[in-house]
Amino acid sequence: MPESHVEVKPRWTRAAVAALLALPFPELLFRAQSVHRAHFDPTQVQISTLLSIKTGGCPEDCGYCPQAAGYETGTPASRLMALEAVLAAAKAAKESGAARFCMGAAWRSPKDHDLDSVCAMIEGVKALGLETCVTLGMLSGPQTARLKAAGLDYYNHNLDTSPEYYGKVITTRTYQDRLDTLTHVRDAGINVCCGGIIGMGEDIDDRAGLIATLASLPTLPQSVPINALVAVAGTPLGGSAPADTIAFIRVIAAARITMPTSYVRLSAGREGLSDEAQALCFMAGANSIFHGERLLTTKNATVSRDEALFMKLGMRAEG
């Protein structure tokens, strides 16, 4: 049966978000920091670690993704990792200060037999005292129920960009497909991790459309990863120029203002941000990062660099 249409009611309109993005930069940061302080300790940052448990060979055509089977990016396809290897990585992540362990598999959607192994990973990571998150592609209602029964805390499924720009980046699944999966996740009682990517050729109106859509979901996403495009040779977006840093920080601030109780995470592309740019992101309301030297297949800031930055800023890991 086809999925029922999910209506996104505008808690925040695109015009209202566009007005935020157009504010003078000092005013925008002041508003974002004021909202942030009303809900969070501004000196604390939630730490997550992301591991690719099944890399490459994905049949989707996401224009930014080196794991798409149709692109020549030098990313080999691999099988699902063994449970013992995943748990060893989770233990190392915990020792490095991570509170949440995220596992990503390059699938369009998992087969039911794949979930047997993933559920065992979730149970094992939970037993180590870590929060769990997975990103596995599109899900059905029964599949989300299985993940919930295994103890999954968060499911990541990004909207990537605005509804209008989406078809210029991805053609193998629709925006509605993504909204339907998010509905299954919410209905199962799993926390939603959902954000987007900046720097794919979208304009300011598209950025406003992404934030307005996220902020108008039936329940605010508990985590909102904001990614800066990492241009990978061989992908359709491989020749893209880096996103403007101030424009990126404006999106962070808009996410904080429109989703005041959500964790706003600096995700892909953080390795290319200077310490000063990251400090401004934290001032704009970002309060979560991915720890570790790789994010699935791309580079990330090193743990030692993060520790040095926190020391300079007088900030610390949450918990």
Long-range contacts (C-beta under 8 A, 24 or more apart in sequence): 3-176, 3-177, 3-180, 3-183, 4-180, 5-176, 6-176, 6-179, 6-180, 6-182, 6-183, 8-179, 8-213, 8-216, 8-217, 9-216, 9-218, 10-212, 10-216, 11-215, 11-216, 12-211, 12-212, 12-215, 12-216, 12-258, 13-212, 14-205, 14-208, 14-209, 14-212, 15-208, 16-212, 17-208, 17-209, 17-211, 17-212, 17-215, 17-254, 17-258, 18-204, 18-205, 18-208, 20-253, 20-254, 20-257, 20-258, 21-204, 21-207, 21-208, 21-250, 21-251, 21-254, 22-204, 25-246, 25-250, 28-250, 28-253, 28-254, 28-284, 29-249, 29-253, 29-280, 29-283, 29-284, 31-253, 31-257, 32-252, 32-253, 32-254, 32-256, 32-257, 32-283, 32-284, 32-285, 33-283, 33-284, 33-285, 35-256, 35-257, 35-260, 35-285, 36-256, 36-260, 36-285, 36-287, 38-260, 39-260, 39-261, 40-287, 41-318, 42-282, 42-287, 43-314, 43-315, 43-316, 44-287, 44-315, 44-316, 44-317, 44-318, 45-282, 45-286, 45-287, 45-288, 45-289, 45-310, 45-315, 45-316, 45-317, 45-318, 46-99, 46-100, 46-263, 46-265, 46-287, 46-288, 46-289, 46-317, 46-318, 46-319, 47-97, 47-98, 47-99, 47-100, 47-288, 47-289, 47-291, 47-317, 47-318, 48-98, 48-99, 48-100, 48-101, 48-102, 48-133, 48-265, 48-288, 48-289, 48-290, 48-291, 49-89, 49-90, 49-93, 49-96, 49-98, 49-100, 49-101, 49-102, 49-290, 49-291, 49-292, 50-102, 50-103, 50-104, 50-290, 50-292, 50-294, 50-295, 50-296, 51-81, 51-86, 51-89, 51-90, 51-93, 51-101, 51-102, 51-103, 51-104, 52-104, 52-105, 52-106, 52-294, 52-296, 52-297, 53-80, 53-81, 53-86, 53-103, 53-104, 53-105, 53-118, 53-121, 54-78, 54-79, 54-80, 54-81, 54-104, 54-105, 54-106, 54-107, 55-106, 55-296, 55-297, 56-106, 56-297, 57-106, 58-106, 58-107, 58-108, 59-108, 59-172, 60-108, 60-137, 60-170, 60-172, 60-173, 61-170, 61-171, 61-172, 62-160, 62-169, 62-170, 62-172, 63-168, 63-169, 63-170, 63-200, 63-235, 63-236, 63-237, 64-169, 64-197, 64-200, 64-229, 64-230, 64-231, 64-232, 64-235, 64-236, 64-237, 65-232, 65-235, 66-232, 66-234, 66-235, 66-297, 66-298, 67-106, 67-296, 67-297, 68-235, 71-234, 71-235, 71-236, 72-234, 73-232, 73-233, 73-234, 73-235, 74-234, 75-297, 77-106, 80-105, 80-114, 80-117, 80-118, 83-117, 83-120, 83-121, 83-124, 86-121, 86-124, 86-125, 87-121, 87-124, 87-125, 87-128, 90-124, 90-125, 90-128, 90-130, 91-128, 93-130, 93-291, 93-292, 94-128, 94-129, 94-130, 96-291, 96-292, 96-303, 97-291, 97-303, 97-317, 98-130, 98-291, 98-292, 99-130, 99-131, 99-317, 99-318, 99-319, 100-130, 100-131, 100-132, 100-133, 100-153, 100-154, 101-125, 101-128, 101-130, 101-131, 101-132, 101-133, 102-132, 102-133, 102-134, 102-135, 102-154, 102-156, 102-290, 103-132, 103-133, 103-134, 103-135, 104-134, 104-135, 104-136, 104-156, 104-296, 105-134, 105-135, 105-136, 105-137, 107-136, 107-137, 108-137, 108-138, 108-172, 108-173, 109-136, 109-137, 109-138, 109-139, 109-140, 110-136, 110-137, 110-139, 110-143, 112-143, 115-143, 115-146, 115-147, 118-147, 118-150, 119-146, 119-147, 119-149, 119-150, 120-150, 122-147, 122-150, 122-151, 122-152, 123-150, 123-151, 126-151, 126-153, 133-193, 133-223, 135-193, 138-173, 138-177, 138-178, 138-180, 138-181, 139-181, 139-184, 139-185, 140-184, 141-184, 141-187, 141-188, 143-184, 144-184, 144-185, 144-187, 144-188, 144-190, 145-188, 147-188, 147-190, 148-188, 148-189, 148-190, 152-190, 153-190, 153-191, 154-190, 154-191, 154-192, 154-193, 154-222, 154-223, 155-185, 155-190, 155-191, 155-192, 155-193, 156-193, 156-194, 156-223, 156-225, 157-181, 157-182, 157-185, 157-192, 157-193, 157-194, 158-194, 158-195, 158-196, 158-197, 158-225, 158-227, 159-194, 159-195, 159-196, 159-210, 159-213, 159-214, 160-196, 160-197, 160-200, 160-210, 161-196, 161-197, 161-200, 161-202, 161-206, 161-209, 161-210, 162-202, 162-205, 162-206, 162-207, 162-208, 162-209, 162-210, 162-213, 163-209, 163-213, 164-206, 164-209, 165-200, 165-201, 165-202, 165-206, 165-209, 168-201, 169-200, 169-237, 182-217, 183-218, 186-218, 186-219, 191-222, 191-223, 192-217, 192-219, 192-221, 192-222, 192-223, 193-221, 193-222, 193-223, 193-224, 193-225, 194-221, 194-223, 194-224, 194-225, 195-221, 195-223, 195-224, 195-225, 195-226, 195-227, 195-255, 195-265, 195-267, 196-226, 196-227, 197-227, 197-228, 197-229, 197-268, 198-226, 198-227, 198-228, 198-229, 198-243, 198-247, 198-248, 198-251, 199-228, 199-229, 199-240, 199-241, 199-242, 199-243, 199-248, 199-269, 200-229, 200-237, 200-240, 201-237, 201-240, 204-247, 207-247, 207-251, 207-254, 208-254, 211-251, 211-254, 211-255, 211-258, 212-258, 214-255, 214-258, 214-259, 215-255, 215-258, 215-259, 220-259, 220-261, 220-262, 221-259, 221-262, 222-262, 222-263, 223-262, 223-263, 223-265, 223-288, 224-255, 224-259, 224-262, 224-263, 224-264, 224-265, 225-265, 225-267, 225-268, 226-251, 226-252, 226-255, 226-264, 226-265, 226-266, 226-267, 226-286, 227-267, 227-268, 227-269, 228-268, 228-269, 228-270, 228-272, 228-273, 229-268, 229-269, 230-268, 230-269, 230-272, 230-298, 230-299, 232-297, 232-298, 242-272, 243-269, 245-273, 245-277, 248-281, 249-277, 249-280, 249-281, 249-284, 250-284, 252-281, 252-284, 252-285, 252-286, 253-284, 253-285, 255-285, 256-284, 256-285, 256-286, 257-285, 263-287, 263-288, 264-288, 265-289, 265-290, 266-290, 267-295, 268-295, 268-298, 268-300, 270-300, 270-301, 271-298, 271-299, 271-300, 271-301, 273-301, 275-309, 275-312, 278-309, 279-309, 279-313, 282-313, 282-315, 287-318
